[in-house]
Amino acid sequence: MQAAQAHKIPILTTFDAPPGYAIARVVGPCWGITVRSRSIVGTTCAGCQQIFGGEIGALTQLATDSRNVAMNRLEQHAIDQGANAVLAMRFDSGELMQNTNEIVAYGTAVVLAPAPHA
């Protein structure tokens, strides 16, 4: 399985700024989307694996790759808007048609600045 990729800007699941930083400006919503389909061969192999149970490795890899693509596109969308971080990041997915899924990474693009010292 592919490890999590390093990103150019912080991408956090909370809306709190990281320690030592404050939100200087909220840029707005940002997202990254990918639509993926399973091949006939992959779907057939996954169906065979269902008979024996256990993890379906090909589909796990497809899901992991899809989320990585969506995250990279989210990051680029935020950077293109002038943000240097994404807060409150989430994933969503849904089936668009048979064997085709949309994976969305979304959050709030912000500009972080060093927090003033108290």
C-alpha positions in Angstrom: 0.0 0.0 0.0 1.2 3.5 -0.9 2.3 5.7 2.1 0.7 9.0 2.7 2.2 11.7 0.5 4.0 14.8 1.8 2.2 18.0 0.9 3.4 21.5 0.2 1.0 23.1 2.7 -0.6 21.9 5.9 -3.9 20.0 5.4 -5.7 19.5 8.7 -9.0 17.9 9.7 -9.7 20.5 12.4 -10.5 24.2 11.9 -7.9 25.1 14.6 -4.7 26.6 13.3 -1.6 24.6 14.1 0.3 25.6 17.3 2.2 28.8 16.8 0.0 30.0 13.9 -3.2 32.1 13.6 -5.7 32.3 10.7 -4.9 35.6 9.0 -7.5 35.2 6.3 -10.1 32.7 5.2 -9.9 32.3 1.5 -12.9 30.0 1.0 -13.9 26.5 0.0 -11.5 24.3 -1.9 -11.7 20.9 -3.3 -10.2 18.1 -5.3 -12.2 15.6 -7.3 -11.5 12.4 -9.1 -13.8 10.0 -10.8 -12.6 6.4 -11.1 -14.0 3.3 -12.5 -13.1 -0.3 -11.9 -12.1 -2.4 -14.9 -14.0 -5.5 -16.0 -11.0 -7.6 -15.0 -10.7 -5.9 -11.6 -14.4 -6.2 -10.9 -14.4 -9.9 -11.8 -11.3 -10.6 -9.6 -12.9 -8.7 -6.7 -16.1 -10.8 -7.2 -14.0 -13.9 -6.9 -12.3 -12.6 -3.8 -15.7 -12.0 -2.2 -16.3 -15.8 -2.3 -13.4 -16.5 0.0 -13.7 -13.4 2.2 -11.0 -11.0 3.4 -9.6 -7.8 2.1 -10.0 -7.1 -1.6 -6.5 -5.7 -2.3 -7.2 -4.4 -5.8 -10.1 -2.3 -4.5 -8.2 -1.1 -1.5 -5.4 0.1 -3.7 -7.9 1.8 -6.0 -9.5 3.6 -3.1 -6.1 4.7 -1.7 -4.9 6.0 -5.1 -8.2 7.8 -5.6 -8.0 9.6 -2.3 -4.3 10.6 -2.9 -5.3 12.1 -6.3 -8.2 14.0 -4.7 -5.9 15.3 -1.9 -3.3 16.5 -4.4 -6.0 18.3 -6.4 -7.4 19.8 -3.2 -3.9 21.1 -2.3 -3.4 22.6 -5.7 -6.8 24.3 -5.7 -6.0 25.9 -2.3 -2.5 27.1 -3.5 -4.0 28.5 -6.7 -6.4 30.6 -4.6 -3.5 32.0 -2.6 -3.9 29.8 0.5 -1.0 28.3 2.5 -3.1 25.8 4.4 -6.4 23.8 4.3 -8.5 23.4 7.5 -11.4 21.2 8.2 -10.5 18.8 5.4 -12.9 15.9 4.7 -13.5 13.2 2.1 -16.8 12.3 0.5 -17.5 9.7 -2.2 -20.5 8.5 -4.1 -21.4 6.2 -7.0 -22.1 8.2 -10.2 -23.0 5.2 -12.3 -22.4 1.4 -12.0 -18.7 0.7 -11.2 -17.9 4.5 -11.3 -17.2 6.5 -8.1 -16.5 10.2 -7.4 -14.1 10.9 -4.6 -14.0 14.5 -3.3 -11.5 15.9 -0.8 -12.7 19.3 0.5 -12.0 21.9 3.1 -11.5 25.6 3.8 -8.5 27.3 2.2 -6.9 29.8 4.6 -3.8 31.9 5.0 -1.9 31.2 8.2 0.5 33.6 9.8 2.7 33.2 12.8 0.7 33.8 16.0 1.6 37.0 17.9 3.5 36.2 21.1 1.5 36.8 24.2 
